[in-house]
Amino acid sequence: MNNWGVQPGLKNLTDHFLEEWFWRPAAIASYSAGRIADARAALAWHGTLSEMGMVVISSTLAVGDIGHALGRGLMVPKP
């Protein structure tokens, strides 16, 4: 995510394959080092993919504190 918006490089990729992905199902998974799990990026992508004609499921997978979720605890030390 770039300043809580859609990442430009990934958006260019989705635009390039627009016709191939039209009416395809999509799911959104997000993660972050903090507790928020990049929910703003997931919300931005949901609207973007829907407008592109993809069928986006309403549920999202959000994993906050990815380092702890992977069992390593290496991402961000707790204060």
RASUL-V15579 format. One record per backbone hydrogen bond with DSSP energy under -0.5 kcal/mol. NH is the residue of the N-H (numbers start at 0). CO is the residue of the C=O. If there is no record, write none. Layout:
((NH	CO) (NH	CO))
This chain:
((1	4) (2	0) (4	1) (10	6) (11	7) (12	8) (13	9) (14	10) (15	11) (16	12) (17	14) (20	16) (21	17) (21	18) (22	52) (23	20) (25	54) (27	58) (29	60) (31	62) (38	35) (41	37) (42	38) (43	39) (44	40) (45	41) (46	42) (47	43) (48	44) (49	45) (50	46) (51	47) (52	49) (53	48) (54	23) (55	53) (56	25) (60	27) (61	59) (62	29) (63	61) (64	33) (65	31) (67	64) (68	64) (69	65) (70	67) (71	66) (72	66))
